[in-house]
């Protein structure tokens, strides 16, 4: 494009020289018009060449004022560019309007509900898990985890923690439900044929005097029935009466045991002894290392299979989440509301950071490199200015010459 523009300038110069020369040899009004066209075309071409070059550098290397506009004003251009982007693309109102139009929750639900997307989520999960395994499968990590476990165990008051755990587990009478389950298991055990046969055999062995007359098994079966009936009645009474004395005793025993775990120095001392034994025992470290190794081995094996259960689980969860979101308009509306509520804070927080980043980034550019890059992108269009200047200048010169000749006539 530069060669075309320069060719037009040279053509205009040759045309001007030809018109002047021919006008002297072969006088004719037409040569004046041609010379006026060529003269004005040269002026237009040179003027527009100066304007285009002045954008990027000093014409002919001369430090003419208000030339090399882009490199001289690089920092100011960066600030204006940053302001333009932040004010016209990152204003709070514009971003919120785009978020409302985008419908984040709806798009997310539709994307997750697609089987291909769910499988992709599973693949991403597998990739992340593999990276995590490769990073954590390191002797330094295992040693670190072992030290953390030992340090944590050293700070644990086993007796007090056990008491607090039991206190939480028995709050609201939860231990009575445990007692009910135990009673049910006892009743089921006694009603079983195997248990009754064992009781019968044990009683028969004790009734030695009746063995010689063959009555030991008969007496044992009768005694077993009575024992089972008595125990069943006791269990039924205990299960049916919330205020049964045995339940009260069970409550008292549980409360006393919890209090002793938390407050009794003897229990606390024993807990510290157990903790010290655990920490001093080499089997603890070996157990933790072995447990960690087994876990990593299982994960490696599962993630390496095409039908990885972890990937399938992630895909299933993603698909189920997408289906649920699709069916629940209220929760989608809530998600969009939360995004819109949080967006202004994020926009206000990061918009200025973006502005500063653009200004700093443009400021770091080399002026010559930036000039060359801009000229490479928009220079072709700028050469059309030179071409058009040549042609338009020639036409304007021709019109001026025609008007001048008409006025003289």
TORMI-520490 format. One record per residue: x, y, z of N, C-alpha, C in turn. Coordinates in pm, whole numbers, padded with zeros to 5 digits, always signed. Example, Ala and Ser with C-alpha at 12.3 -4.5 7.8 and 13.67 -1.06 7.14 Angstrom:
2
+01319-00569+00780+01230-00450+00780+01320-00330+00780 +01285-00225+00708+01367-00106+00714+01290+00003+00787 
***
This chain:
409
+00083-00121+00000+00000+00000+00000+00086+00125+00000 +00200+00118+00068+00291+00233+00065+00343+00256-00077 +00376+00146-00146+00428+00159-00283+00322+00215-00377 +00197+00176-00357+00089+00230-00442+00074+00380-00421 +00074+00420-00291+00059+00564-00260+00177+00643-00315 +00298+00586-00297+00417+00655-00350+00414+00658-00503 +00365+00553-00565+00354+00550-00711+00260+00657-00763 +00150+00680-00693+00058+00787-00734+00123+00924-00723 +00202+00944-00615+00271+01072-00600+00371+01092-00714 +00446+00989-00744+00542+00999-00853+00469+01019-00988 +00357+00952-01005+00279+00970-01128+00228+01112-01141 +00184+01170-01029+00137+01309-01032+00251+01403-01067 +00372+01375-01012+00488+01460-01042+00524+01451-01190 +00525+01331-01245+00555+01315-01388+00449+01382-01474 +00324+01368-01431+00216+01431-01507+00228+01582-01506 +00269+01639-01392+00288+01784-01382+00400+01829-01473 +00512+01753-01468+00626+01791-01554+00587+01782-01701 +00510+01680-01738+00467+01664-01876+00375+01778-01918 +00282+01817-01832+00188+01924-01866+00259+02057-01884 +00358+02087-01796+00431+02213-01808+00513+02214-01938 +00576+02101-01962+00659+02095-02083+00575+02105-02209 +00466+02037-02215+00382+02037-02335+00311+02170-02352 +00281+02238-02237+00213+02368-02249+00303+02470-02316 +00434+02461-02295+00527+02555-02359+00545+02524-02507 +00541+02400-02545+00563+02363-02683+00435+02367-02766 +00330+02316-02705+00203+02309-02777+00095+02377-02693 +00089+02509-02701-00007+02581-02615-00150+02532-02638 -00213+02504-02526-00352+02460-02529-00409+02473-02388 -00533+02518-02370-00589+02534-02233-00594+02403-02155 -00601+02292-02225-00611+02164-02155-00489+02132-02071 -00369+02180-02120-00248+02151-02041-00251+02223-01906 -00315+02337-01902-00327+02408-01774-00413+02331-01675 -00521+02278-01728-00606+02198-01639-00531+02073-01587 -00456+02008-01677-00381+01889-01636-00273+01925-01534 -00207+02036-01555-00102+02079-01462-00163+02114-01326 -00278+02179-01325-00344+02214-01199-00384+02088-01123 -00436+01989-01196-00473+01862-01132-00351+01795-01070 -00241+01785-01149-00122+01716-01100-00058+01792-00984 -00055+01926-00993+00006+02005-00885-00071+01986-00754 -00203+01995-00760-00284+01977-00639-00275+01834-00587 -00264+01736-00680-00250+01596-00638-00121+01576-00561 -00011+01639-00606+00116+01628-00532+00104+01690-00394 +00041+01805-00388+00024+01871-00257-00057+01783-00164 -00169+01728-00216-00252+01641-00132-00178+01516-00087 -00102+01454-00178-00028+01332-00145+00078+01359-00040 +00155+01470-00057+00261+01502+00040+00202+01540+00175 +00093+01617+00174+00031+01658+00300-00022+01538+00377 -00087+01446+00307-00140+01328+00377-00028+01232+00418 +00079+01225+00337+00196+01146+00379+00250+01201+00511 +00261+01333+00520+00311+01397+00641+00220+01364+00760 +00089+01371+00737-00007+01346+00846+00001+01202+00895 +00011+01107+00799+00016+00966+00838+00146+00935+00911 +00257+00982+00857+00386+00954+00920+00395+01020+01056 +00337+01140+01070+00344+01213+01196+00276+01139+01310 +00184+01049+01275+00120+00970+01381+00222+00879+01450 +00315+00825+01375+00402+00720+01427+00547+00765+01453 +00594+00865+01377+00734+00904+01394+00751+01047+01341 +00875+01101+01355+00905+01233+01302+00931+01221+01152 +00856+01294+01068+00879+01287+00923+01023+01324+00889 +01087+01237+00810+01226+01256+00767+01322+01267+00885 +01279+01223+01004+01364+01229+01123+01376+01367+01183 +01298+01463+01135+01306+01600+01186+01215+01614+01307 +01265+01673+01418+01182+01687+01540+01079+01799+01528 +00992+01787+01434+00888+01888+01413+00786+01876+01526 +00743+01988+01583+00644+01980+01693+00517+01907+01649 +00459+01836+01747+00332+01765+01726+00343+01656+01620 +00459+01595+01611+00475+01475+01528+00517+01360+01620 +00524+01236+01566+00545+01116+01649+00444+01116+01763 +00319+01135+01724+00214+01156+01824+00195+01032+01913 +00189+00913+01853+00162+00792+01932+00274+00760+02031 +00401+00750+01990+00505+00722+02089+00522+00832+02192 +00498+00957+02152+00515+01067+02247+00405+01068+02353 +00290+01016+02319+00176+01020+02411+00134+00880+02455 +00230+00788+02457+00199+00648+02489+00130+00634+02624 +00183+00696+02726+00126+00682+02860-00013+00744+02867 -00029+00859+02805-00161+00923+02805-00262+00838+02729 -00218+00776+02618-00307+00688+02543-00348+00569+02628 -00252+00513+02705-00285+00401+02794-00388+00440+02898 -00374+00558+02956-00471+00603+03057-00608+00624+02994 -00610+00683+02874-00739+00705+02807-00802+00571+02766 -00719+00479+02720-00770+00347+02683-00830+00276+02804 -00759+00283+02917-00809+00219+03039-00941+00281+03083 -00947+00414+03077-01071+00480+03115-01186+00445+03021 -01156+00436+02893-01260+00401+02795-01315+00261+02822 -01225+00165+02844-01269+00027+02869-01349+00018+02997 -01297+00077+03105-01364+00066+03235-01498+00139+03236 -01505+00254+03171-01628+00333+03175-01734+00282+03078 -01691+00220+02968-01787+00179+02866-01814+00029+02863 -01730-00048+02928-01750-00193+02927-01765-00252+03066 -01715-00183+03167-01715-00241+03302-01791-00156+03403 -01882-00073+03356-01965+00001+03452-02061-00096+03521 -02097-00063+03643-02181-00153+03722-02313-00183+03652 -02376-00080+03598-02506-00098+03535-02497-00189+03412 -02392-00170+03333-02378-00252+03212-02351-00398+03246 -02265-00422+03345-02234-00560+03381-02356-00629+03441 -02430-00559+03527-02550-00617+03587-02655-00648+03481 -02670-00558+03385-02766-00584+03277-02726-00708+03198 -02598-00722+03173-02551-00840+03099-02569-00967+03182 -02549-00959+03313-02569-01075+03400-02715-01119+03400 -02805-01021+03407-02949-01055+03405-02987-01121+03273 -02932-01069+03166-02961-01126+03035-02899-01265+03019 -02786-01286+03083-02712-01411+03068-02782-01528+03137 -02850-01504+03251-02917-01611+03328-02817-01721+03364 -02726-01686+03453-02617-01778+03490-02669-01911+03540 -02764-01907+03632-02815-02031+03693-02881-02120+03589 -02961-02061+03500-03027-02140+03397-02928-02205+03302 -02828-02129+03259-02728-02185+03170-02648-02295+03239 -02616-02273+03367-02543-02374+03442-02625-02502+03455 -02755-02486+03485-02841-02604+03498-02849-02681+03366 -02868-02609+03256-02877-02676+03125-02746-02746+03091 -02635-02682+03123-02504-02741+03090-02479-02866+03172 -02508-02860+03302-02483-02976+03389-02575-03092+03356 -02697-03062+03309-02793-03168+03282-02758-03248+03157 -02671-03194+03070-02633-03269+02952-02537-03382+02991 -02562-03503+02942-02471-03616+02976-02326-03588+02940 -02303-03523+02826-02165-03495+02786-02098-03400+02884 -02173-03303+02934-02116-03209+03031-02086-03278+03163 -02178-03365+03205-02155-03439+03329-02031-03526+03318 -02014-03593+03202-01893-03674+03182-01768-03586+03181 -01782-03467+03124-01668-03376+03123-01632-03334+03265 -01733-03311+03348-01706-03279+03488-01633-03394+03556 -01676-03516+03526-01607-03632+03581-01462-03637+03536 -01439-03608+03407-01302-03606+03356-01217-03500+03423 -01276-03381+03442-01203-03275+03512-01171-03315+03655 -01268-03381+03720-01244-03427+03857-01131-03527+03863 -01128-03619+03765-01020-03718+03761-00885-03650+03738 -00881-03552+03647-00756-03481+03622-00707-03410+03747 -00800-03343+03817-00761-03274+03940-00714-03372+04047 -00784-03486+04057-00745-03586+04157-00609-03646+04124 -00584-03671+03994-00454-03725+03957-00342-03627+03991 -00366-03501+03963-00265-03401+03998-00242-03398+04148 -00352-03401+04224-00338-03400+04369-00261-03521+04419 -00289-03637+04361-00220-03759+04405-00071-03751+04373 -00040-03703+04252+00102-03693+04216+00175-03594+04305 +00102-03491+04351+00164-03391+04438+00179-03441+04581 +00077-03515+04630+00077-03558+04770+00148-03691+04790 +00171-03766+04682+00239-03894+04696+00390-03868+04705 +00430-03813+04817+00567-03771+04837+00606-03801+04981 +00729-03847+05000+00773-03881+05135+00767-03761+05228 +00795-03642+05173+00789-03522+05257+00647-03496+05306 +00550-03519+05219+00410-03499+05260+00371-03601+05365 +00411-03727+05344+00376-03831+05443+00438-03801+05579 +00566-03757+05577+00630-03723+05703+00561-03604+05770 +00521-03507+05687+00453-03389+05740+00320-03427+05805 +00243-03511+05737+00115-03555+05793+00136-03635+05921 +00244-03717+05923+00273-03792+06044+00306-03700+06160 +00384-03594+06133+00417-03499+06239+00293-03425+06287 +00205-03391+06193+00081-03323+06232-00003-03412+06321 -00015-03539+06281-00096-03632+06360-00038-03649+06500 +00095-03661+06509+00159-03677+06639+00143-03551+06724 +00163-03434+06660+00148-03309+06734+00005-03289+06780 -00091-03325+06694-00231-03312+06734-00266-03407+06846 -00214-03529+06838-00243-03626+06943-00181-03584+07076 -00064-03518+07069+00002-03474+07192-00079-03369+07265 -00162-03295+07195-00240-03189+07256-00380-03234+07297 -00414-03359+07268-00549-03407+07297-00556-03461+07439 -00653-03412+07516-00685-03470+07646-00786-03581+07621 -00735-03705+07608-00820-03815+07564-00939-03835+07655 -00916-03830+07786-01025-03853+07881-01134-03747+07867 -01090-03620+07863-01188-03512+07853-01262-03516+07719 -01189-03543+07611-01252-03549+07479-01353-03663+07473 -01315-03778+07532-01409-03890+07533-01534-03855+07613 -01514-03786+07725-01630-03744+07804-01719-03648+07729 -01658-03552+07661-01738-03455+07583-01811-03525+07469 -01744-03621+07405-01810-03694+07296-01929-03774+07350 -01911-03843+07462-02022-03919+07521-02134-03826+07566 -02097-03709+07619-02199-03613+07662-02283-03568+07544 -02217-03544+07430-02291-03504+07310-02378-03618+07258 -02324-03740+07265-02398-03855+07214-02520-03888+07300 -02513-03858+07429-02625-03893+07519-02720-03777+07541 -02690-03659+07484-02780-03545+07501-02918-03576+07445 -03021-03533+07518-03157-03557+07472-03202-03701+07484 -03134-03779+07566-03176-03918+07587-03143-04010+07472 -03039-03975+07393-03006-04061+07280-02958-04198+07325 -02896-04204+07446-02847-04333+07493-02962-04429+07525 -03083-04374+07556-03198-04461+07579-03237-04533+07451 -03223-04465+07340-03250-04532+07212-03150-04646+07190 -03025-04622+07234-02926-04729+07225-02964-04847+07315 -03015-04815+07434-03059-04921+07525-03175-04999+07464 -03269-04926+07401-03382-04995+07337-03332-05091+07228 -03235-05048+07152-03182-05134+07046-03112-05256+07106 -03039-05235+07214-02972-05347+07280-03073-05447+07334 -03182-05396+07393-03286-05485+07446-03351-05565+07333 -03372-05498+07221-03432-05568+07108-03340-05680+07058 -03210-05651+07056-03115-05754+07012-03110-05871+07110 -03119-05841+07242-03120-05947+07343-03243-06036+07327 -03358-05972+07308-03482-06048+07291-03475-06137+07166 -03421-06081+07057-03409-06159+06934-03313-06276+06953 -03205-06252+07027-03107-06357+07051-03166-06471+07133 -03241-06436+07239-03298-06539+07325-03406-06621+07254 -03476-06557+07162-03581-06629+07091-03527-06721+06982 -03400-06709+06950-03341-06793+06848-03320-06936+06896 -03332-07029+06805-03317-07171+06840-03174-07202+06883 -03078-07141+06823-02938-07170+06856-02908-07133+07001 -02952-07013+07043-02925-06969+07181-02998-07058+07280 -03123-07093+07252-03198-07178+07343-03134-07317+07352 -03083-07370+07241-03017-07500+07245-02891-07494+07330 -02817-07382+07321-02696-07369+07403-02730-07358+07552 -02838-07286+07584-02879-07275+07724-02924-07411+07777 -03000-07480+07695-03048-07613+07735-02932-07707+07762 -02833-07709+07676-02717-07797+07694-02638-07761+07819 -02625-07628+07845-02552-07587+07965-02623-07630+08092 -02759-07618+08094-02835-07660+08213-02828-07810+08229 -02834-07884+08117-02829-08030+08124-02697-08077+08183 -02587-08008+08149-02458-08050+08204-02451-08030+08355 -02526-07930+08403-02523-07903+08546-02612-08000+08624 -02717-08052+08560-02809-08145+08630-02754-08286+08615 -02651-08316+08684-02584-08444+08668-02662-08558+08730 -02737-08531+08836-02806-08638+08908-02918-08697+08826 -02973-08620+08730-03085-08670+08650-03038-08733+08519 -02908-08732+08496-02860-08782+08368-02880-08933+08357 -02868-09000+08470-02876-09147+08464-03018-09196+08439 -03117-09113+08466-03256-09157+08442-03310-09092+08315 -03225-09015+08243-03266-08956+08115-03354-08835+08127 -03353-08770+08244-03440-08653+08262-03364-08521+08251 -03234-08530+08226-03157-08405+08225-03201-08312+08112 -03220-08364+07991-03262-08281+07878-03403-08227+07896 -03492-08310+07953-03630-08264+07976-03631-08150+08074 -03559-08166+08186-03555-08060+08287-03486-07935+08232 -03383-07957+08153-03311-07843+08097-03399-07763+08003 -03478-07833+07918-03567-07760+07827-03673-07682+07903 -03727-07741+08009-03827-07670+08090-03763-07546+08154 -03641-07564+08209-03574-07450+08272-03543-07341+08169 -03502-07384+08049-03472-07286+07943-03594-07204+07907 -03709-07269+07895-03832-07196+07863-03864-07093+07971 -03844-07136+08098-03873-07042+08207-03775-06925+08207 -03647-06955+08178-03547-06847+08175-03577-06749+08062 -03605-06805+07946-03635-06719+07831-03760-06636+07857 -03863-06700+07915-03986-06627+07944-03961-06515+08044 -03880-06545+08150-03853-06444+08252-03774-06326+08194 -03672-06361+08115-03593-06253+08056-03678-06172+07958 -03760-06238+07879-03846-06168+07782-03941-06074+07853 -03998-06122+07965-04088-06035+08041-04014-05913+08095 -03894-05939+08147-03815-05826+08200-03779-05727+08090 -03738-05780+07976-03704-05693+07864-03827-05614+07818 -03942-05681+07810-04064-05614+07766-04102-05503+07863 -04094-05532+07994-04126-05429+08094-04031-05311+08084 -03901-05342+08069-03802-05235+08060-03823-05151+07934 -03857-05214+07824-03878-05141+07699-04006-05060+07700 -04108-05108+07773-04239-05041+07772-04248-04927+07870 -04166-04924+07976-04177-04824+08081-04060-04726+08073 -04084-04603+08028-03975-04503+08026-03919-04474+08164 -04004-04489+08268-03957-04460+08403-03913-04583+08479 -03882-04689+08414-03841-04814+08479-03713-04789+08563 -03704-04850+08682-03586-04829+08768-03455-04862+08700 -03453-04966+08615-03329-05000+08547-03285-04890+08449 -03385-04823+08386-03351-04711+08298-03289-04597+08380 -03346-04572+08497-03291-04468+08583-03148-04500+08624 -03124-04627+08657-02989-04667+08693-02893-04652+08575 -02944-04685+08456-02862-04670+08335-02827-04523+08312 -02926-04432+08333-02901-04289+08322-02796-04245+08422 -02811-04291+08545-02717-04252+08649-02576-04300+08620 -02566-04426+08575-02435-04480+08543-02369-04401+08429 -02448-04367+08325-02394-04294+08210-02347-04156+08252 -02431-04085+08330-02393-03950+08373-02270-03953+08462 -02263-04051+08552-02148-04061+08641-02021-04092+08562 -02031-04180+08463-01914-04217+08383-01864-04097+08303 -01957-04019+08247-01918-03900+08170-01850-03798+08259 -01906-03777+08380-01847-03681+08472-01706-03724+08514 -01688-03853+08539-01557-03901+08580-01455-03887+08466 -01500-03910+08342-01409-03893+08229-01361-03748+08218 -01449-03654+08248-01414-03514+08231-01344-03455+08353 -01373-03506+08472-01327-03440+08593-01235-03525+08681 -01244-03656+08673-01169-03742+08763-01020-03743+08723 -00931-03699+08814-00787-03698+08782-00735-03836+08745 -00788-03940+08806-00741-04076+08775-00772-04112+08631 -00893-04081+08587-00928-04107+08448-00841-04025+08354 -00819-03897+08388-00737-03811+08303-00593-03862+08296 -00541-03909+08411-00407-03964+08412-00396-04087+08322 -00498-04171+08329-00498-04290+08246-00505-04253+08097 -00580-04149+08066-00588-04103+07927-00454-04054+07877 -00381-03980+07965-00249-03934+07925-00153-04051+07906 -00166-04153+07990-00080-04271+07974-00108-04341+07841 -00236-04353+07807-00271-04417+07679-00215-04336+07562 -00229-04202+07571-00178-04117+07465-00027-04129+07451 +00045-04131+07565+00190-04145+07562+00231-04278+07503 +00158-04384+07537+00189-04516+07483+00170-04519+07332 +00062-04453+07287+00037-04449+07143+00146-04374+07069 +00187-04260+07125+00287-04178+07058+00424-04245+07058 +00455-04318+07166+00585-04384+07176+00592-04512+07095 +00477-04565+07060+00475-04694+06991+00504-04673+06843 +00603-04740+06789+00636-04722+06646+00525-04768+06553 +00437-04852+06605+00331-04903+06519+00237-04792+06473 +00228-04683+06553+00138-04574+06515+00185-04510+06385 +00315-04477+06380+00366-04418+06257+00355-04512+06140 +00388-04640+06164+00376-04738+06056+00232-04750+06009 +00139-04745+06104-00003-04757+06068-00047-04638+05984 -00008-04517+06027-00047-04398+05952+00014-04400+05811 +00143-04438+05801+00205-04445+05669+00137-04552+05583 +00108-04666+05644+00043-04772+05568-00096-04731+05523 -00169-04665+05613-00304-04620+05578-00300-04519+05464 -00206-04425+05472-00192-04325+05366-00154-04391+05234 -00062-04487+05240-00021-04557+05120-00134-04636+05057 -00213-04704+05139-00326-04781+05087-00429-04690+05022 -00453-04575+05085-00549-04481+05028-00501-04431+04892 -00375-04393+04883-00322-04343+04756-00323-04453+04650 -00289-04575+04691-00289-04685+04594-00429-04710+04539 -00528-04708+04628-00666-04729+04582-00709-04618+04488 -00676-04494+04523-00715-04381+04438-00645-04389+04303 -00515-04422+04303-00442-04435+04176-00507-04542+04089 -00540-04654+04149-00599-04765+04073-00734-04726+04016 -00815-04659+04096-00949-04622+04050-00941-04516+03940 -00857-04416+03959-00849-04307+03861-00788-04351+03730 -00711-04459+03732-00648-04507+03608-00743-04587+03522 -00855-04632+03578-00949-04714+03501-01041-04627+03417 -01076-04672+03297-01171-04594+03215-01307-04579+03283 -01346-04681+03361-01475-04677+03430-01455-04636+03576 -01373-04535+03598-01341-04490+03734-01469-04461+03813 -01480-04520+03931-01598-04495+04014-01603-04350+04061 -01486-04290+04081-01485-04149+04122-01538-04061+04010 -01492-04087+03887-01541-04008+03773-01691-04028+03753 -01737-04152+03766-01880-04180+03751-01960-04110+03859 -01906-04109+03980-01976-04044+04090-01987-03894+04069 -01875-03834+04024-01877-03690+03997-01975-03658+03886 -01972-03739+03779-02063-03716+03667-02208-03731+03711 -02235-03832+03794-02371-03854+03841-02418-03738+03927 -02330-03690+04016-02366-03577+04101-02389-03451+04017 -02303-03429+03916-02319-03310+03832-02451-03316+03755 -02481-03433+03696-02607-03447+03622-02728-03430+03712 -02721-03490+03832-02835-03477+03926-02853-03333+03968 -02741-03263+03991-02751-03122+04029-02814-03040+03917 -02771-03065+03792-02828-02992+03680-02977-03018+03664 -03019-03145+03681-03161-03179+03670-03242-03110+03779 -03188-03110+03900-03259-03045+04011-03270-02894+03989 -03162-02835+03938-03167-02692+03912-03267-02659+03801 -03274-02745+03700-03371-02722+03593-03514-02727+03644 -03539-02814+03741-03675-02832+03791-03712-02733+03900 -03617-02659+03951-03643-02569+04063-03617-02425+04021 -03722-02358+03977-03707-02219+03931-03669-02126+04046 -03718-02155+04166-03691-02067+04280-03543-02065+04315 -03480-02183+04315-03339-02187+04350-03255-02123+04241 -03297-02137+04114-03225-02068+04006-03236-01916+04024 -03356-01872+04058-03376-01729+04082-03289-01682+04199 -03280-01766+04302-03198-01730+04418-03051-01721+04379 -03001-01816+04299-02861-01813+04256-02833-01685+04176 -02923-01651+04084-02904-01529+04005-02907-01406+04094 -02994-01406+04194-03000-01293+04287-02869-01278+04363 -02813-01391+04408-02687-01384+04482-02574-01333+04394 -02573-01376+04267-02468-01329+04176-02483-01180+04152 -02606-01135+04131-02629-00992+04108-02597-00911+04232 -02621-00968+04350-02590-00896+04474-02440-00885+04495 -02367-00991+04458-02222-00991+04480-02148-00918+04369 -02208-00909+04250-02138-00851+04135-02094-00707+04157 -02181-00617+04209-02136-00478+04225-02011-00465+04310 -02002-00544+04417-01883-00537+04502-01760-00581+04424 -01774-00690+04346-01660-00738+04267-01623-00637+04158 -01725-00579+04095-01698-00482+03988-01625-00361+04044 -01678-00305+04154-01615-00188+04214-01476-00221+04265 -01460-00345+04314-01331-00383+04371-01224-00400+04264 -01260-00461+04152-01160-00498+04053-01154-00404+03933 -01254-00317+03916-01250-00227+03801-01129-00135+03806 -01103-00078+03923-00987+00009+03936-00857-00068+03918 -00855-00195+03964-00737-00277+03942-00713-00299+03794 -00821-00321+03719-00810-00339+03574-00759-00212+03508 -00811-00100+03554-00766+00029+03499-00615+00048+03522 -00574+00022+03646-00431+00039+03678-00346-00059+03598 -00398-00182+03582-00322-00284+03507-00302-00239+03362 -00407-00187+03299-00395-00145+03158-00295-00030+03147 -00306+00068+03239-00214+00182+03235-00069+00135+03253 -00047+00045+03350+00088-00004+03374+00139-00086+03257 +00050-00168+03201+00092-00256+03091+00131-00172+02968 +00051-00071+02934+00084+00015+02820+00211+00093+02850 +00227+00135+02976+00348+00208+03014+00474+00124+02999 +00461-00008+03014+00577-00097+03002+00613-00128+02857 +00523-00096+02764+00552-00125+02624+00668-00039+02575 +00749-00096+02489+00850-00018+02421+00782+00068+02314 +00816+00198+02314+00746+00290+02224+00763+00250+02078 +00884+00211+02039+00907+00173+01899+00831+00046+01864 +00832-00053+01956+00759-00177+01930+00609-00151+01920 +00556-00066+02010+00414-00035+02005+00379+00036+01875 +00465+00128+01834+00440+00201+01710+00439+00107+01590 +00536+00018+01585+00542-00079+01474+00419-00170+01475 +00376-00212+01595+00261-00301+01604+00134-00231+01557 +00114-00107+01601-00004-00032+01557+00000-00006+01407 +00117+00031+01356+00127+00059+01213+00102-00067+01131 +00142-00183+01186+00119-00308+01115-00031-00341+01110 -00106-00301+01211-00248-00334+01215-00335-00233+01141 -00300-00105+01150-00387-00003+01089-00318+00071+00975 -00192+00037+00949-00118+00110+00846-00178+00096+00708 -00232-00021+00676-00291-00042+00544-00405+00057+00520 -00491+00074+00621-00602+00168+00605-00551+00312+00598 -00443+00341+00670-00391+00477+00667-00331+00511+00530 -00278+00413+00459-00224+00440+00325-00335+00482+00228 -00457+00437+00256-00569+00482+00172-00591+00632+00188 -00554+00685+00305-00564+00830+00323-00472+00901+00224 -00352+00849+00209-00258+00907+00112-00311+00893-00031 -00365+00778-00063-00418+00756-00198-00535+00850-00225 -00628+00854-00129-00744+00941-00146-00702+01088-00149 -00602+01123-00066-00553+01261-00067-00497+01301-00202 -00427+01206-00265-00373+01235-00398-00484+01261-00498 -00583+01172-00500-00691+01185-00598-00782+01303-00566 -00821+01316-00440-00910+01427-00402-00839+01560-00420 -00710+01567-00382-00635+01691-00401-00629+01731-00548 -00605+01633-00635-00602+01664-00778-00735+01716-00828 -00845+01653-00784-00977+01700-00826-01007+01840-00774 -00969+01866-00649-00991+02000-00594-00909+02103-00672 -00782+02068-00702-00699+02161-00781-00758+02186-00918 -00810+02081-00978-00872+02096-01108-00994+02187-01099 -01076+02171-00996-01195+02255-00979-01156+02400-00956 -01052+02423-00873-01008+02561-00847-00958+02626-00976 -00880+02552-01054-00830+02607-01180-00945+02638-01275 -01045+02552-01281-01160+02575-01369-01236+02700-01325 -01257+02716-01194-01328+02834-01145-01247+02960-01174 -01115+02951-01159-01031+03066-01186-01038+03107-01334 -01034+03009-01421-01044+03040-01564-01180+03097-01601 -01283+03043-01536-01417+03097-01563-01431+03239-01515 -01367+03271-01398-01377+03407-01344-01300+03506-01432 -01189+03464-01485-01110+03553-01571-01182+03582-01702 -01258+03485-01748-01329+03504-01873-01446+03602-01851 
***
